[in-house]
Amino acid sequence: MLEIKDLTVHYDGAIALNRVNLKVEDGEFVGVVGPNGAGKTTLLRTISGVIREIAPGKKEHPSVSGTITFDGKRIDKLKAWKIVRTGIIHCPERRRPFGEMTTLENLKMGAYLRKDKKGIKKDLEWIYELFPILKERAKQMSQTLSGGEQQMLAIARALMSKPKLLAIDEPSLGLAPTLKEKVLDSIKEIWRSGVTVLLVEQDVSITLASAQRIYILAHGRIAVEGTAKELMKNRDVREIYLGL
């Protein structure tokens, strides 16, 4: 479904990603782990086209090379909003709700490209089954939600776009252990419903417990790739990259 070849991203001469190669098959749950500064967020922002929306001339304006193919078509030159139309939905780190909108208004914003009113209503009902607290908070301003509730809202808003591939960045960031588990369970349920998932996480245990395949990103490069079982069998990988 998604294939990345030799993806390289420079910020003012500093390399954020260095010849990254990565694949996600239709229906897979793939994880990307690595320490802060490894390039995980840059990877998702490049896939979704957000990184190319940074205004040229700014100090941090990036240089991007390599190819990104989705459903057999090149998307690495497309605008971010056109990439959304292909079915890739990026759920960014730190939640970022529209703070002065209600929870329900945020969810409706997720469906802004859709015209199927019956489908939107059905998906909203499913969202409320997946995250019952969002139904309770439907009329509440999203900026007043707790961190865990905002994370659920961010994922739910992304789901309202009806993604083929859901790319989620650091969903456990800043959450208590019990909330982390709840958010992870919801992501697994989303995957089981038929949505392909690309999860970026710093919390290794979350990724090992959920993803079918895992890429370890270090210093902008893919250091190792494999299933959780394969990675855990390798002592060097456990100690050097996973800290286990």
C-alpha positions as CSV (number, residue, x, y, z in Angstrom):
1,M,0.0,0.0,0.0
2,L,2.7,2.4,1.0
3,E,6.3,2.3,-0.3
4,I,9.1,4.7,0.6
5,K,12.4,4.6,-1.3
6,D,15.6,6.4,-0.4
7,L,13.7,9.2,1.4
8,T,16.1,11.9,2.5
9,V,15.2,15.1,4.3
10,H,17.6,18.0,5.1
11,Y,17.0,21.0,7.3
12,D,19.5,23.7,6.5
13,G,22.2,21.1,5.8
14,A,21.3,18.9,8.8
15,I,20.0,15.5,7.8
16,A,16.8,14.5,9.5
17,L,16.2,11.4,7.3
18,N,18.9,9.6,5.4
19,R,17.9,7.2,2.6
20,V,15.0,5.7,4.5
21,N,13.2,2.7,2.9
22,L,9.9,1.5,4.4
23,K,6.9,-0.5,3.3
24,V,3.4,-0.9,4.7
25,E,1.2,-3.6,3.2
26,D,-2.6,-3.3,2.9
27,G,-4.2,-4.3,6.2
28,E,-0.9,-4.2,8.2
29,F,-0.1,-2.7,11.6
30,V,3.4,-1.3,11.3
31,G,5.3,0.5,14.0
32,V,8.3,2.9,13.9
33,V,10.2,3.4,17.1
34,G,13.3,5.4,18.0
35,P,14.6,8.0,20.5
36,N,13.8,11.7,20.4
37,G,15.5,13.3,17.3
38,A,15.6,10.0,15.4
39,G,13.4,11.5,12.6
40,K,10.1,9.8,13.4
41,T,7.9,12.9,13.3
42,T,9.7,14.1,10.2
43,L,8.9,10.7,8.5
44,L,5.2,11.1,9.1
45,R,5.1,14.8,8.1
46,T,6.9,13.9,4.9
47,I,4.5,11.1,4.1
48,S,1.5,13.3,4.6
49,G,3.0,16.2,2.7
50,V,2.9,18.6,5.7
51,I,6.6,19.1,5.6
52,R,6.4,20.5,2.0
53,E,3.8,23.1,3.2
54,I,6.5,25.0,5.2
55,A,6.8,28.4,3.5
56,P,9.9,28.5,1.2
57,G,12.5,31.0,2.5
58,K,12.0,30.2,6.1
59,K,15.1,29.0,8.0
60,E,13.7,25.6,8.6
61,H,12.5,25.0,5.0
62,P,13.4,21.4,4.2
63,S,14.9,19.7,1.2
64,V,13.3,16.4,0.3
65,S,14.4,13.7,-2.1
66,G,13.4,10.1,-2.7
67,T,10.0,8.6,-3.7
68,I,6.8,7.9,-1.8
69,T,4.2,5.7,-3.5
70,F,0.7,5.0,-2.2
71,D,-1.7,2.5,-3.9
72,G,0.7,2.4,-6.8
73,K,0.8,6.2,-7.4
74,R,3.6,8.7,-6.6
75,I,2.5,11.1,-3.9
76,D,5.8,12.8,-2.9
77,K,5.1,15.9,-5.0
78,L,1.4,16.3,-4.0
79,K,0.1,19.0,-1.7
80,A,-1.0,17.8,1.8
81,W,-4.7,18.2,1.1
82,K,-4.4,16.1,-2.1
83,I,-2.7,13.4,-0.1
84,V,-5.6,13.4,2.3
85,R,-7.8,12.7,-0.7
86,T,-5.8,9.5,-1.5
87,G,-6.7,8.1,1.9
88,I,-3.7,8.8,4.1
89,I,-4.7,10.5,7.3
90,H,-2.1,11.9,9.7
91,C,-2.9,12.1,13.4
92,P,-0.2,14.4,14.7
93,E,1.6,14.4,18.0
94,R,0.3,16.6,20.9
95,R,-3.3,16.1,19.8
96,R,-3.9,19.7,18.5
97,P,-7.7,19.9,18.7
98,F,-9.5,23.0,17.4
99,G,-9.6,24.5,20.9
100,E,-12.5,26.9,20.4
101,M,-14.7,24.3,18.8
102,T,-16.7,21.7,20.6
103,T,-15.8,18.0,20.6
104,L,-18.6,17.3,18.1
105,E,-17.5,20.2,15.8
106,N,-14.0,18.8,15.8
107,L,-15.3,15.4,14.8
108,K,-17.3,16.9,12.0
109,M,-14.2,18.8,10.8
110,G,-12.6,15.4,10.3
111,A,-15.2,14.6,7.7
112,Y,-14.9,17.9,5.8
113,L,-14.0,16.1,2.5
114,R,-16.9,13.7,2.7
115,K,-20.3,14.0,1.2
116,D,-21.9,10.8,2.3
117,K,-24.2,12.0,5.2
118,K,-25.4,8.5,6.1
119,G,-21.9,7.2,6.2
120,I,-20.7,10.1,8.4
121,K,-23.6,9.5,10.8
122,K,-22.7,5.8,10.9
123,D,-19.1,6.5,11.5
124,L,-19.9,9.0,14.3
125,E,-22.0,6.3,16.0
126,W,-19.0,4.0,15.8
127,I,-16.7,6.6,17.2
128,Y,-19.0,7.0,20.2
129,E,-18.9,3.2,20.7
130,L,-15.1,3.3,20.5
131,F,-14.7,6.4,22.7
132,P,-17.9,6.7,24.9
133,I,-16.4,9.7,26.7
134,L,-16.5,11.8,23.5
135,K,-20.3,11.4,23.3
136,E,-20.5,12.7,26.9
137,R,-18.2,15.6,26.0
138,A,-19.9,16.3,22.6
139,K,-20.9,19.9,23.5
140,Q,-17.8,20.6,25.6
141,M,-15.1,22.9,24.2
142,S,-12.3,20.7,23.2
143,Q,-9.6,22.9,24.8
144,T,-11.2,22.0,28.2
145,L,-10.8,18.2,27.7
146,S,-8.2,16.3,29.6
147,G,-5.0,15.1,27.8
148,G,-6.4,11.6,27.4
149,E,-9.7,12.9,26.1
150,Q,-7.9,15.1,23.6
151,Q,-5.9,12.2,22.3
152,M,-9.0,10.1,21.8
153,L,-10.5,13.1,20.0
154,A,-7.5,13.5,17.8
155,I,-7.7,9.8,16.8
156,A,-11.5,10.0,16.4
157,R,-11.3,13.1,14.2
158,A,-8.8,11.3,12.0
159,L,-11.1,8.4,11.7
160,M,-13.9,10.6,10.6
161,S,-11.9,11.2,7.4
162,K,-12.4,7.4,6.6
163,P,-8.7,6.7,6.1
164,K,-7.2,3.8,4.2
165,L,-4.0,4.4,6.1
166,L,-4.0,6.0,9.5
167,A,-0.6,7.4,10.5
168,I,-0.5,8.1,14.2
169,D,2.3,10.1,15.9
170,E,3.2,9.5,19.5
171,P,-0.4,8.8,20.8
172,S,0.9,7.8,24.3
173,L,2.8,11.1,24.8
174,G,2.1,12.5,28.3
175,L,-0.6,10.0,29.2
176,A,-0.8,8.0,32.4
177,P,-0.2,4.2,32.0
178,T,-3.9,3.3,32.3
179,L,-4.8,5.8,29.6
180,K,-2.0,4.6,27.4
181,E,-3.4,1.1,27.5
182,K,-6.9,2.4,26.6
183,V,-5.6,4.4,23.7
184,L,-3.6,1.4,22.4
185,D,-6.6,-0.9,22.7
186,S,-8.6,1.6,20.6
187,I,-5.9,1.7,17.9
188,K,-5.9,-2.1,17.8
189,E,-9.7,-2.1,17.4
190,I,-9.4,0.5,14.5
191,W,-6.8,-1.8,12.8
192,R,-9.1,-4.9,13.3
193,S,-11.9,-2.9,11.6
194,G,-9.8,-2.9,8.4
195,V,-7.8,0.3,8.6
196,T,-4.1,0.0,7.9
197,V,-2.1,1.5,10.7
198,L,1.4,3.2,10.8
199,L,2.2,3.9,14.4
200,V,5.2,6.1,15.4
201,E,6.0,5.7,19.1
202,Q,8.9,6.4,21.5
203,D,7.3,3.9,24.0
204,V,8.9,0.7,22.8
205,S,6.6,-1.6,24.9
206,I,3.5,-0.2,23.2
207,T,4.8,-0.9,19.7
208,L,6.2,-4.4,20.6
209,A,2.7,-5.3,22.0
210,S,0.8,-4.2,19.0
211,A,2.6,-3.9,15.6
212,Q,3.0,-6.8,13.2
213,R,6.3,-5.4,11.9
214,I,8.6,-2.8,13.5
215,Y,11.2,-0.4,12.0
216,I,13.8,1.0,14.4
217,L,14.8,4.5,13.3
218,A,18.1,5.9,14.7
219,H,20.0,9.0,13.6
220,G,17.6,9.4,10.6
221,R,18.3,5.9,9.3
222,I,16.4,2.6,9.5
223,A,18.7,0.6,11.7
224,V,16.7,-2.7,12.0
225,E,13.4,-4.1,10.8
226,G,11.5,-7.2,11.9
227,T,8.6,-8.6,13.9
228,A,8.6,-8.1,17.7
229,K,9.7,-11.7,18.2
230,E,12.6,-11.3,15.8
231,L,13.8,-8.1,17.4
232,M,13.5,-9.5,20.9
233,K,15.6,-12.5,19.9
234,N,18.5,-10.2,19.0
235,R,20.5,-9.3,22.2
236,D,22.2,-6.3,20.5
237,V,18.9,-4.9,19.3
238,R,17.3,-5.3,22.7
239,E,20.2,-3.6,24.5
240,I,21.2,-0.9,21.9
241,Y,18.0,0.1,20.3
242,L,15.2,-1.1,22.6
243,G,16.8,-0.5,26.0
244,L,15.5,-3.8,27.3
